[in-house]
Amino acid sequence: MLIDFFFMLKDAKIPVSIKEFLLLLEALEKDVVGTSFDDFYYLARLTLVKDEAHFDKFDRVFGLYFKGISTVFEENSAIPLDWLLKNAARKLSPEEQALLQKFGYDKLAERLQQLLKEQKERHEGGSKWIGTGGTSPFGNSGTNPEGIRIGGESRNRTAVKVWEQRSYRDYDASREIGTRNIKVALRRLRKFARHGAAEEFALDDTIRATASNAGYLDIKMQPERKNNIKVLMLLDVGGSMDDHIQRTEELFSAAKSEFKNMEFYYFHNCVYDHLWRNNQRKRTERFDTWDVLRKYTPDTKVIFVGDATMSPYEILQAGGAVDYHNDETGAEWLQRFTKTFPNHIWLNPEPENIWEYRQSIAIIRQQMNNRMYPLTIEGLERGMRTLSK
């Protein structure tokens, strides 16, 4: 059954060999790991993938090939796992949705603690208990203007907190399709200088030297001209950004090609007290945001990339981060970035004509001193002009 899986990995340009495939089969035969699906995933990745750069491609192939096979969840999960199955959510009219109660962030947390003590069984389609469907602010697959999502998938994107451990994939820096126009737009942000040893042919100097040498060839060399701009890119990943993976990857790939002095970090929805560079290890390899602020000089060009689509609590409320507790608000961290790095912009992949309808986008624009631009060629050109001033 794994032969087709092996060939799918080859088709995805993952450098896997027969030797590595046989090693996987041998490990399975000798029961090196347990029988859970998670154990098999990590064993397959360990034996078949030799370079972390291919982890994302492996995950995509693995998910495609084994689609529909259940994973093994934690046995002691506080919420019954069968609640997390998709079911038919109630469809409410805009008028009905407007009547739904908003608890506010602090009351939501208090109410959830109360329900966890009181609730003893599964519920579907209700308005009070933790369950699926319905209008309750607790659970998943239902309709409520604000709530705490417990399991399941995001549908309406109105949750102010998410109770689960979420894993996102890194953006692929090797993507080249459709990046040519992006590269052209990014080239507006250029400041060339010559650095290093003389390794580039200097045509004008060679002509002058040869003419001065009575026509005898006198070749002159000079250091290569390189873009001296320093760029720090901060990328929102996961959640609603999954809708914009292709464009974000194209931008990321083009930026890494154009800016030799570029570094990047990931965040989710809004920046807080830590960032990361590898989404598989986001909980074990974190970078303190204060260290990032101190590491780079004030002339660094900072580019945020994200859809700025979230609950306003995530920006304005301490503890409002959707998947962990933040001691300081996202707004405070954004202000620190904008004050430390005067040259900053925010690139938003969401269409510009819908920005005015999303409260969180308006808040982020204000925090960024209205330096938000759409992730389009025209928007990139406007953004690069702003950074060049």
Salt bridges, closest charged atoms under 4 A:
GLU26 OE2 - LYS30 NZ 3.05
GLU52 OE2 - ARG281 NH1 2.96
ASP82 OD2 - ARG122 NH1 3.41
GLU121 OE2 - HIS123 NE2 3.93
GLU124 OE2 - ARG122 NH2 2.21
GLU153 OE1 - LYS86 NZ 3.41
GLU164 OE2 - ARG149 NH1 3.42
GLU176 OE1 - LYS183 NZ 3.40
GLU200 OE1 - ARG194 NH1 3.14
ASP205 OD1 - ARG208 NH2 2.45
ASP218 OD2 - LYS220 NZ 3.73
ASP236 OD1 - HIS268 ND1 3.85
ASP243 OD2 - ARG157 NH2 2.64
GLU249 OE2 - ARG169 NH1 2.85
GLU249 OE1 - ARG175 NH1 3.36
GLU258 OE2 - ARG187 NE 3.15
GLU263 OE1 - ARG277 NH2 2.43
GLU263 OE1 - LYS295 NZ 3.43
ASP273 OD1 - HIS274 ND1 2.92
GLU285 OE2 - ARG281 NE 2.74
ASP291 OD1 - ARG294 NH1 3.69
ASP299 OD1 - LYS230 NZ 3.05
ASP323 OD2 - LYS282 NZ 3.88
ASP327 OD1 - HIS325 NE2 3.46
GLU328 OE2 - ARG336 NH2 2.63
GLU350 OE2 - HIS244 NE2 2.79
GLU350 OE1 - ARG358 NH1 3.19
GLU352 OE1 - ARG382 NH1 3.63
GLU378 OE1 - ARG382 NH1 3.18
